[in-house]
């Protein structure tokens, strides 16, 4: 079993929970059609959220100094929950998680904002941290994209962590081919393209069966065009483990 050890270094460490597949903007699409894109939902839940304990309003006047920020916590928020501020200036907001993370040898943590969570006025900065040896915590940083005001609500994720075996990337060699060099794959692609075009044409023509079907579910189900299950694992829903108390060392 691969482990992700989360050592609290402050009493006010932020809550950690499995990533949620839902997004407000996806919910707002007609008939929630955005959820028909399985890669979006799987990406949304491929990691753990680190969430705010209290709501905060962040104001920036566009300057490069630390003093160009104003951080206003919601009324009633405990000072112990005040986990962000300006450390670098230049429009960068720094969050402290309250944890020191430790991963198995060869594993690192990819820290970023929650995938596909759009936030106006501020952009999450991503970092890849070698947590298999690092003896101190990392911070989560966001870059303001314009002067003005942004909000982080209580319970909102401000950091999203995914353990990765990043050194494997150094062994990967991209290779370029023409599709015709793989006749079987080319045939599958042509069949998929034709099926897709025909289905979209039927939708445009208001074909009752196509409208009833709504969309083609081959990828969602992990099936080839002829209905054959894919030769290999297929993930249609991801539910990661909730953090639990660690085992006491022997």
C-alpha angles and dihedrals in degrees: 000000000000113000134212109193117199112196115194112225096174132039090233096056112157121256115263121206138162114278116267120229093213124095126183093231091049090051089051096056115104109279086354087277092164088077089065086077100082094187089063094052094044092050090049091058100037097105145013127286122227105206138204116255092203138019120258138186117213122201124190127180095200097258128131098234129095087236090062088078129080117194116196118185122205117267111271095024112141114243086231088066094055096111104157140063143130115292102153102030116209091106094300120139116202124208126195116212097195092231141103107209125209124191134186118274111289094019125110134180122249104208120194143125119296107286116259092003104134116208122183119228099011137063128204116237115220128222137182109213126193095226093166089083109008111120096195136055128262126224129228114232133196128193119220108227097200139007112274141065135320133179135216112192126212107271093022116130113244095173133034119196128198122177111226137179090230098172089070087071090067090062096052117104115194111219125198123221141165111245090235088067088072105052095181094051091043090053092049090049094051091049091050092047092050092047092049094049092047093049093049090049090053090051090051090050090051093243105185095221093048091048090049091050091047097190142002112268103193096116093041090054096039093241133139118235092271092053096258113143114247117263098247142024119323125192117206097163132021123205111173124201120272115239111265134185111284123242115263112250115256 
